[in-house]
């Protein structure tokens, strides 16, 4: 143990946006139960590259007794993290890519009901293949996974004739999202891109992920950013140029 500079995170101020996770090249910070936490002293070099990325001013540098930064252990940690991300691409039968035709959807309907507008499977960003052909020339929706539960008419208002990927910027790995979404953008020419998220602060991370993915893709793109309130109403729509 030695006295040295190390990151300190104020969990009261942290809103779980995940920006610091992306900024930490050593992988020393993770979102755990919706809060950013330093997972090990030995992964933190104490330089504080994450500080300027925190919109809540929840991160500071303190001097305290801590284990020395271990570069070798950090590299091994990053390698394990990368392996975990690759294993997420394992395809189980329930993840098999599918497109749904209108005829197929009618065939499985056994009683009168409002028809759903979902035209592909899977929908989770962590599960979809960046090479899925249904993304080509698509009107693509990037949606916070709470939105369809809040907005009763989500299918007809947004999903109709669109493709969709969903995720949670607070609970999931934002760096992984950025890289995978950037792959989709690089591989396919989209007709349009719309991001739909809730009004709660952490949910705006979806907008951040989209902006960072566009930057990583190297493409000059714009998207429509839609904010939904807790009653399922659209309260803000704006065009974002990156």
N, C-alpha and C positions, 0 to 999 in steps of 0.2 A: 504494500500500500504506500502511496505517496500523495503529498499535497499537490494537486494540479487543477487546471481549469477543466470544467466538464459541464455539459448541458443540464439545465434544470427546467422542468416543464410545470407550469401552474395549471393543474387540472381544472380548477374553478373557472379559469379564463378560456381553456381549450374548448372549441366547439366541434372538434373531430373532422375538420375539413380535409386533413391529410396532406396539405401543402408541404409541411415539414418532412413528411415521409419521403416525398419525391425529391426534396432538396438534399437529403442525407445520402451521400455517395457510399457511405460505409454500411448502410442498412441498420443503423443503431436505433432507429425510431420506428415503432409500429403502432397502428391503431388497435387498441385492445378495449373491448366493451365501449366503443365509441369515443375513446380518449387517446391522444398521443402519449406514448410512454417510451422512456429509454429502456431498452430491453437488456442491455449489459454495458457496464462501464468500459469493458475492454474493446468495444466496438466504436466508442466515441473518442475522436481525436481532440475534442475541446476547442476546435477552431470556430464553431458556431455558424457554419454556412446556412443552417436552417433558420436562423433568427430573422433574417430579412424577408423570409417567405411566410411568416406567421401573421395573418391579418388581425389576430386578437392580442398581440404583444404578450403571448403566454410563455415565450421562451427567453431565458436569460442564460448567462454563463456565471457559474459560481466556482469558487475555489474551495475544494474539500478533499478529504482523504478518499482516494479511489484507486482501483487497480490501474496499472499503466495501460495505455493504448497498445493493443497487440495486433500488428498489421497482418501477421500470418493467420491468426484466428479469424480476423475480419474477412480475409480473402476466402477462407474456408466457409465462413458463414454466408458470404455472397454466393458462393458456388452452390451451396445447399438450397438457397432461395431460388436460384435460377433453375435448378433441377426440379424443384417443386412446381414452378410455373410451367415447365415443359410437360410434367406429368398431368397437368390439368387438361392437356390436349387429348388424353386417353378417351376414346369414344366407346361408351357403353351403349347397348341397344336403345335405351330411352333417349339418347342424345343423337340418334341417327337423323341426318339432315333430311328434311322433307319440305315439299311445296304442296299446298292444298289448292285444288281446283274448285270452282264453284259447284261443279257437278258432284264432286266427292263429298263436299260439305252437305249438300242436300240429301245425298244417299244415306247419311248416318243420322238424319233428323227423324225422330219417331213421332213427334208431336209438334203442333204449331208453336213457334217461338221466334224471338228476335234473332236473326242470323248474326253470328260472329263474323268479324272481318279479318281474323288472323290468317295469314297466307303462307306461313313458314314455320319450321321448327328446327332447332331450338331457338329460344329468344334471349337467353342470358348471354351477355357479352363474353363472359368467361368460357362459355360452351360453344358459341358459333365458330364456324371456320371462316377466316378472312377471305378464303377463296370461294365461298358459296356463290354460285352463279346468280342467285336471286338478288344480290346487291347491285349487279350491273344495271346502270340507268335507272336506279330505284329512287323513289322519294323515301329517304331513310329517316326513321325516328330514333332518337337516342333518348330513352325515357327512364326516369327514376322509378324504381319498381313499386313505390307507394301510389303513384299517380292513378293507375287504372282502378285501384280500390276506392279512391276518393272521388273520381269523376265518373258518374253513372253512364254518361253517353260517350265515354272515351273511344269506343270502337267506331262509332259513326262520325265523331267529330275529328278524330286524328288518324285512327288506324286504317280506315277504308282506303284501299288502293296503295297502301304504303308497306314498306318492310320495317322491321323493328329490332332493336337491341335494347336490353334493359340492364340496370345495375344499381347498386347503392354506393354513392361516393363516400359515405361515412363508414360503412362496415367492410368494404372490400378493398383490394389492393389497387390504389389509384395508378401507380406506376405501370402495373401490368395492363390496366385499362387503357392508358395513354398509348402504350406501345402496340397493343392489339388493334385499337381503333385506328391508329396511324396506318397499320398494315391494310385495313379495309379501304381507307381513303386512297392509298397508293395503288392498290390493285384494281380498284373499280372507279369508273366515272359515274358519279351520282347525278341524278336529275335535281335533287334538292336535299337539304339536311335541316332537320328541325330537332331541337333539344327541348324536352318538356320535363320540368322539375317542380317540386313543391316550394312554397315560400319560406320554409324553415332554413336557417342560415347554412347548415351543413349540406343541404341539397344543392346549393349553388356550386358545389364542387363538380357537378356534372358539366357546368359551363366551363369551368377551369380545365377539366379533362379534355373537353372538345377543343378548346383553344390550343392546349399543349399538343394534342394529337395532330391538329392541322399544321402547327409549326414543325413538328417532327416529320410530317409527310413532305414538307417543302412545297406544298401546293397553295396557291392563293385562293382561299375559299371563304365564303360567308355562310352564315346559318341563321335561322330564326330561333330565338330564345324565348320560350314560353314559360311563365310562372303561374302556378295553380295555387289557390288558397286552400285552407283546410275544409272548405265546403264544396270543393270541386269546381270552383269558378275560375276562369282565366282572369287574372288581375293585371297581367303585364305581358306585352309581346314586343320584342325589339329585334332588329337585325344587327348581328355582330359580324364585323369584318375583321379578319385575322391577317 
